[in-house]
Amino acid sequence: MKPNKLDRTRRWTQLAAGLVSLAGLSLESWGQTADALIDKLVEKGILTVKEANELREETDKGFTQAYQVKTGLPDWVRSMKFNGDLRGRFEGFYAESSDFATRQRLRYRLRAGFTAVMRDNFEVGFRLTSSEGAGGFSEGDPISGNQTFGNNASKKFVFIDLAYAKWAAVNRPDWGATFTLGKMENPFVFPSTILFDRDYTPEGLASAFDFQLGASQTLRLAGAGFALDELSGSGQDPYLLGGQARLDSKWAAMLSSSFGLGYLTILNEAALTTANVPNIGRGNTRTAAGALVHEYTPVYADASLSYTLEKFPGYNAAFPITLSGDFLHNTGASDANRGYSVGVTFGKAGKRGLWDLGYRWTELQRDAWYEEFTESDFGAFYQTAPIGGGTGYASGTNVRGHWVKGSYSPFDSLTFSLAYFLTDLITESPAGSKSGMGRLQVDAVWKF
């Protein structure tokens, strides 16, 4: 018996489904491809709308079964996304003081991981990173994934950088709510790194509530509680608690703004001694035993304004210009308790042929914030050791200076960057010593 039109089309579509399933693991990608194919068959009159709907049901069911067999994954896993990046870096340190030996080094940072998107609005993520042991601890540096070439090409360590589960409990057009558990990307958003280095991935619980305030404004309320250490001989473990409100507004097609207000507090900060956690930064006031003297409970505010030009010479897209600033005041210390930064960025690299150029001035006083969270590349020279620290170059607090960076992307996957930091200590160690530093970074970053 001659097969009817629907039978012929079904066999052809099942063959197409098999070919598409070999191309990737994403159920969403398959759904989009199959729908486009069936729509084309309806458009050409090969299928009726009723036949198309029947075919969609059959192909979706068949592909789900084939997906399970092929991947070995349960049917509630909707997709698996692999991603990462590799950064190669030349770095040079140049000091004002003759007591510091000029040095250069070659480094890399490798990050690779996956994200599993599941039914019922769940997501699980995992990522590995390169890093170096920090402050005598076997774990990796909490604020840097960099690894230095050396030690006769010795094998390098790899550490867990992300390990989290996320639930989008509410996902409506007017508002949404998400909850995250584990070692995660920082849920708080900042225009600078005076509070947290970009490589810092906190551990604990976080929540975010997003509200659509009309067509042009979005309000986000974020809160989190993070574990900073677990003490076997004490019940006074240190924790970080925080909350942030952020209002993003689009005033016109070319004009947008963002305003943020937050509060952070460290509980049981006395437990964060130099012996209990990696002692990387310098600057905070400490006792002779290495314990923090002050509390760290800063109020933080930031603002940014972006204007996009339709065109700009040498830039093959709409050209964004962003001016931003932030300020923090630690209410837990009576002196040297403020920090701020201001900066401007022209353009945005990351796509083929695009570039950016930015400048930022930062001042972070001694007890404005906890020294072990801040930007790892922003430091200066200690000629003598502060209490609880050592001599030499160190990041942390008690630092001010300039930061200039330019980037260019010849391909979507590759970006070159050149950055220079010109810094000094706010309070020298000892007083009157030469603390000025220049730090040069030349980067090549491949993303995948």
N, C-alpha and C positions, 0 to 999 in steps of 0.2 A: 504494500500500500504506500502511496506517495505521501511523504510527511507534509503536514500543513505548515502554514507560514510561521505560526508561533513555535512549533517544534524546531524548525530550521533556525529561527532567530535565537531560541533558547540555547541550542548547541553552540552557536557562534559566540553568544555572550558568555557562556560558561568557559569557552576556550580563551576568550579575552580576559576573563577573571583569573584564569590560571596564569596567564602571562603577566598580568598586573601584580599578582601576588608574589611573583618571583622578584619583582623590582624593589620591594620594600616591606617593612613590617607594620606600617601604620594603617589601622582600620579607617581612620579619617581620610587618608589619601586614597584608599581604595574606594570609599564611598563617593568621593568627589568625582573620581574617574568613571566609575560605573554609571553614576547619574548623568554625566555628560554624554556618555555613549548611548544610553537609552533615550535621552532627549533628542539626540541626533536621529535615531531610528524613527521616533515619532514625527519629527520634522519632515523626514523624507517619505512618510506615509507607509513605512514598513510595519509599524506597530500602531494600534489604537491606544488611547489613553488608558483604557481598562487593562489591555494587555501589558502596557508599560508598568503599571502599578503591580500587577501580578509578578512580572519579571523582576522588579526591584525586590519584592519580598523573597523570591526564590534565590536570587543571586546573593543577597545579604546573608541569608541563612547558610547557603553553600560556602560562601567565602569565610564566614566565621568558623565553620567546621574545618575548612582547609587551613586557616590561620592557626588554629590550635594544634593541628597535626604537624604543620611545618615548624612552628617555633617551640612547641612544647609548653607554651604559656597558657594559663587558664583564660577562659573567655571573658573574664571581667577586666583583663588588661587591654586597654584600647590601643595603646601605642607605646613603643620604646624609642626614645630619642637619645642618640649618642652625641656628645659634644665635648669640646675642649679647646685648649690653645697652648702654643709653645712660644716663649719669649727668650730670645738671646740678647745679652747685654754686655757692652763694654762700659766700665765704670772707673772714674778717676777721682781721687781725693787730693785737694790742694789747700794747704793751710797757711794762714798768716804767720803762725809761730814757727820758728826754726826747730822747736822741740818735737814737731810732728813730721814724720817721714812721708813724703809724697808717695802715694801708692796707686796702682792700677790693678784691676782684676777683671776676669771674664766670668759671667754668670749665666744661668738659665732658670726659667720657671716653666714647669710642665704641669698642666692640669687636664684631667680627662675623667669623664663620668657619664652617667646616663640618668634619664628621667623616665619613670613609668607612669603613664596617665591611665587611670582606671575608671571604671564605671562608678556611679554614685558620687562623682566629684572628688575623688581621692587622687593624690599624687605622691609618689615616693621618689626621692632623689639621692644620688650617691656620687661623690667625686673624690678622686685622689689628687694629691699635689706633691711636688717636690718641696723640700725645705731642709733646713739645717737644725741640728740640736741647739737648743737655746738655754743659755745661763746654767749649764751643767746638767740640764734635764735631758732625758732620752727622747721626749716628744719633740715635735717640730716647733719652730718659731711661730708663736700665735699671730704675729703681724707681718709675716713675710713668707712667701713660697720660693724665695730665691735660693739657689745652690751654687756655690763657687767651684769652678774647675780647679782641681789641685789634688794633692796627696797621691801623685803618680797614677792618675786615672783610676782611683779607687771607685768601687761600686757605690752608687749614691742611694740615699734613703727615699722612700715614698711613704706618705702619711695620708690618713683620712681627713679630708677637708670639708666635706659635706656628707651628712647622713640624716635625712629628715623625712617626715611624713606630713603632708598638707591636706586639709579638708576645706573645700569651698562649700561651707554649710548653706549659704544663701547666695544665689546668683541671679538676681533680678535686674531688669533694666534700670531701676531707680536706686537700688542699693545692693550691697553684697557684704558677705562676712567670710573671712578665712581664718583658720587656726593651724598653727605649725608647731610640730614637736621634733626636737632633735638638735643636731648641729647644722646650722642654717646660714643662709645669707643674712646680713644685717637687715632687720625689718624697718629700721629707721633710715630716712633719706636725708642727706646733707649735701650742700654744694661744695664743701671743702673737707679736709681730713683733720681738722683740729680736735675732733672728738674721737674718731675711729679711723684706723688705716683701712684701705679698701680690701686688704687681704684678711681682715679679722672676721672669723665666722663663729659667732657666739653659740652657746649650748644651753638649751632650755625650752621655754614655751613662749609663743608669740601669737598675737591676734591682730587683725586689721579689719576695720569696718569702713566701707567706701559708700559715699552718698552722692548721687547726681543731683546737683542743685541747679536745675534748669539745663539749658542746652550748652552752656559755656563754662560751668564751674563744677568742680569735683572736690569734695571734702573727704579726707582720710583721717581716721582716728586709729592710732596704732599703740599697742601696749605690749610689754614683754617682761619676763623674769628669767634671768640667766644665772647659772651656777658658775662661780669663779674658781672654787676649789672645794675639795672634800677633805676634811681633817679627821684622821683616825682617832686622835686623842682629845677631840673637843667637839662640842655640839654647836659651836659658834662659827659655822661655815660662812664664808663671804658670798654674797649675792649682789647682782646688779638688777635694779628695777628701773623701768622707764616708761614714759608715755610721750606721744607726739601727735600734734594736730597739724595737718597740712592742707592748705587751700590752693588748688591749681585753677587758674582762670585763663580763658582765651577771650580777649577783649575785641579782637578783630582778626581778620585772616592772617595778618602779619605780626600781631602783637599778643604776647602772653606773659603771665607772671606766676610766681609761686611764693607762698609765704608759709613759714613753719614756726611752731612754738613747741618747746619740749621741756621736760624735767627728768633728770636722772638722779639716782641715789645708789650708793654702795653701802650695803649692810655689812656690819662686822669687818670694816676695813682694816682693823688692827691685825687681822689674820693674814693679810697680804704682805707678809714679810719677804725679804729677799731670799730667805731659805725655803719658803713654801711655794712660790711661783717663779717662773723664769724672770730673772732680773736683767732686762734688756735696756730699758730706758733710764734716763737720769732726770733730775730736776726737783722732784717732790721733797718736802721736808720730812726727814726720817730721824728716828732715834738711833743711838749707837748700835742697837740690836737689829736695825734694819726695818723696824715697824713704822708705818705711816703715822705722822703726828696729827694731821687734820682729817676731818670728814670731807667727803666729796659728794656734794649735792647741788650740782649746777643747774641753773635756769639757762635755756638756750633758745635763741631766735635767729632766723635766717630769712633772706628775701632775695629773689632774683627776678630780673626783667629781661625778656628776649624780644628782639625785633628782627624780622626776616626780610632781607632785601630780595626783590625779584631776581636780580642778577648782580654779579660782581666779577671784575676782571680776573681771569685765571681760575674761576670756580664754576664748574659745569652743573650747577643746581641752584635752588634758592639758597641765599646766603644768610645764616643766622648769626646774630651778634647778641651775646648774653653778658649782662652785668650782674654780679652776685656779691653778697656779703653775709657774714654771720658773726654772732657775738655770744659769749657765754660768761656767766658770773657764778662762781662757786660760793654759795652761801655758807658752806662749812668751814671756810677759812677767812680770817680777818684781814689778811694782807697778801699781795701778789696773787690775787684770786680771779683775774680776768683774762680773757683771750678773745681775739677777733681776727678776721681775715676779710680782704676785699679783692676781687679779681674780675677780669674781663676775658672773654673768649670770642675769637672770630672764626667762623666756619665750623665744620664738624667732619673729621676724618672717619673712615670706616667703610666707605664705598669707593669703587674704582674712580680714580682721578680726583678725589676730594681731599681737603686738607684742613687743618686748624692751627691756630696760633693763640696761646694764652699767657696771661701774666697774673700772678697772685702775690700779695703781701700778707704775711701772717705774723702775729705776735701771740705767744702763748706763755703767760706768766707761770711762775714756779708751781703754785698750788691751785691753778685754774681747773685742773682735771688730772685724773690718774695717769701717770707717765707711761704705763704699759699698754695703753690703748691707741696712742696717737701715731701719726704718720711716721713710718720707719725710715724714710729717706730725708727727713727734715731734722737735722741735728747740728751740733757745733763741737768745739774742742775744749776739753777739760784738762788743763795743765796739771792740776792736783786733784786728787780724788774727793768728791763730795761724800758726805756721810751716807753710807749704804751703797756707794757706787765705786767706779774705778776711773782711772785716767784715760785720756784718749778721746776719740770721736764717739759721740753718743747722741741718739735721738731722744725724744721725750718732751718734757716741758722746759721752761726757762730758756726758750729759743725764739728768735725773731729773724725775719729776713725775706728775701725775694725768691720767687720761683717762676722761671720762664720755660715754656714748653711748646714745641712745634711738631706736628705730625703730618704725614702724607701717606695715602693709600694708593699704590699703583695698581692693585687688584683688590677685589672684594675680600680676599682671604689674607692679604698681607698689608701691614702698616709699619712704616718706619717712623721713629720718634727721636727727637733730640731735646734733652732737658738739662737745665742748669740751676742749681740752688746756691744762693749766696747768703750766708747766715752768720750769726754770732750769738753768744750767750747774753741774756739780759743782765744777769749777775755773774761776773766772771769767777773762775776758780783757779787761782786766788784772785782777789780784787786787783784790777788793773792789768791783768795778763791778756795776752792776745788770743782770743777765742774764735776769730773769724775763720770760716771754711768756705771753700768752693767745691761743689760736687757735680761732676759731669756724668750724664747717662746717655748712651747711644743704644737704641733698642730696635729690634726687628721682631714683630709679632705675627705669627701665623695662627689663624683661628680655623677650627674645623667642627 
